[in-house]
């Protein structure tokens, strides 16, 4: 029981630290570790063509790819690669956790030296000690906010051959179901190590700016 209470205290204190954006990133790819300046363009579905948010997020991805040595090509027919960017949030799942209950766990006594007409005497004082006295269940709805990024060889795709070069996914679990504010951070998490080790699955934590 004591170990459980100590764990709850640790979780509570962690919540007082600087806010973080946490994401689980998984990738599979056949990309070389050193880029060969391939030209990339974005392939959009019908719902993305007229989306301003989609264009903003594509600019973020473009900046990350160009930092890695790749070249943006606005003309799809002239690109070596096609990039598909999608994001979504699920319907949420109810999760129950334990919240610590704080209260009095004991008392401590200390003595103060007091001068009197009869000399110095020690006067006892009692002080209550606070701590975790138990826990209670707390339910919350947790949403999976997800971003997927695929890179395909344009010529192989046009010829009907297998064209996938890279597939990456970044998932953030949050009590907030708003997806668009999370997308820039999901992109950043995905590109923190790019292309990374194929088949890898890692946790990424990003310190958020103070509000």
N, C-alpha and C positions, 0 to 999 in steps of 0.2 A: 504493500500500500504506500509506504514511504517513497519508494522509487517512482511510483506513478505520480505522486504529488510533486516530487522534484522535477520530473519531466514537464509537468504542467507549468511550473514556475519558469522553467527555461523557455518554453514556448511563449509565455506571456512577456517575458523580458525581451525576447527576440523581436516581438511586435513593436517595441519602442525604438528599434534601430532605424537607420535611414531606409526609406521606402525602396523596394526593388521590384523590377519586372523579371519574372522567372518564366523560362520557356524550355520545353523539351524539344530538342532538334534531332532529327534523324535524316540521313542522306544515303543515297546509292548513286554511283556514277561510274563512268569510264573516262573521265577527263584526266588529262595530264596535269601534273602538279605545276608545271610552268606553262603559262598561256602562250599561244602562238598568234595572238592578235586577231582572233576570229571576229568576224562582224556579226552582230546580233540584232534582231528586230523582234518586236512583240506581236504575237498572234492573239487576237481578241475574239471572243464569242459575241453573239448579237447583243447581249445585255451589257457588254463592256464597251462597245464602240463609242457610245455617247455619254460615258460616265466620266465626270470630272475627277471623282475620287480615284478611279482606276488610273487615269493619266498621272495624277499626283504620285501614286504609289509606284507606277512604272518609272517615274523619274528617280525615285529613291533607289529602285533596283538598278537602273542604268548607272547611277553614280557609283554604286558598289561594284558592279561588273567592270566599269572603266577603271576604277582604282586597282582592280586585279590585272589590268592589261588588255582587256577586251575592248572592242570598238563598236559604238552604237551606229546602226545603219537604219535610217528612217524608211528606206525602201525594202519591203519584205522580199521582193524578188531578187535583190542584190545581196541579201544576208546569207551568211554561212549557217547561222543558227536561228531557230525560232524559240522565243521564250514565252511560256504560258504562266500567268500569275493569277491565282485565285485565292479568295479568303472567305471564311464563313464562321458562324457561331452555331452551336447546337442548342437544343431546347432546355438544357440544364438538368442537373441531377441533385436531389436532396442528399446532403451529407450531414451526419451528426458527429459532433466532436465534444470533448469535455472541456469545460471552462472552470478554472480554479475559483474556489470560494475562500475569501480572506476573512480572518477573524483572530480572536485571541487564542494563542497556543500555550500561554503560560505567563508567569510573573517573575520578575527579577527584583532583588532587593539590593540597594546600595546604601552607604552610610555617609552622612555629611558631618564634618566636625563643627560644632557650635560652641562658642564661648559663653559661659554663664558665670554668675557670681561665685559658684562653687567650683569653677574650673572648666575645662574642655570636656564636652560629652559628645558621644556619637549618636546622631539621630537617624533612625532607619527610615528609608523611603521605598515604597513599592511601585514598580512600573510594569504595565502590561506589555507583553511581547506579542507582536503580530506575525502572522504567517498563514500558510494554506491549511485550512481545516477540512477541506473536502472538495468535491467537484460537482458540477451539474451539466446535464446534456444541453447542447445548443445546436439547433438545426439551421442550416443555410443552404441556399441553392448555388451550386457551382456550375459554371459554364465553361465549355472548351472553346476557346477562340483560336482558330486554326488558319494558317497560311500555307499554301503549297506552291512550289516553284518547279516547273519542268523545263528542260532545255532539250531541243530536238535538232537533229541534222536536217536542214531544209531539203537538200537534194534527195536524201534517203527517204524522207517522208513523201516527197512528190513521186518517187519511183515505187512507192508501196512497200519499201523495205523497213525493217526495224530501225527506228530513228532515235529512240530515247538515249540521251547522253547523260542526263542528270535528273534526279528527282529528289526534292528536298521538302521537308515538312517541319514547321515550327508550331508548337501548341502551347498556349498559355491557359492555365486554369484560374478562373476568377469568379468572384461574386457579381461582377459587372458584366452584363451581356452586350454592351456596346462594342461592336467589332472594329469600326474605323479608327478610334483612338489607339487601338492596340496594334494595328497593321505596321506602322513605322518601326515599332519596337520588335515585332516579329521578324521583319526584314533584317533589322540590325542583328538580332540573335542568329538568324540563319547564316549571315555573312561574317560572323565573328571569326569563324574558321572556314574558309572556302577554298577548294571544294571539300576539304576535310577527308577523313578516311572513309572509303565506301563501306556501307553496312554499319556505320557507327551510330550510336544513340547517346546523346550527352545532354546534360543540364547546363543551361546558360542563365546567369543572373546579371542584370544590368542595374546599376544604381540610377534611380530616377532623379531628375532635378527637383529642387525644392520649389514648392508652390509659392 
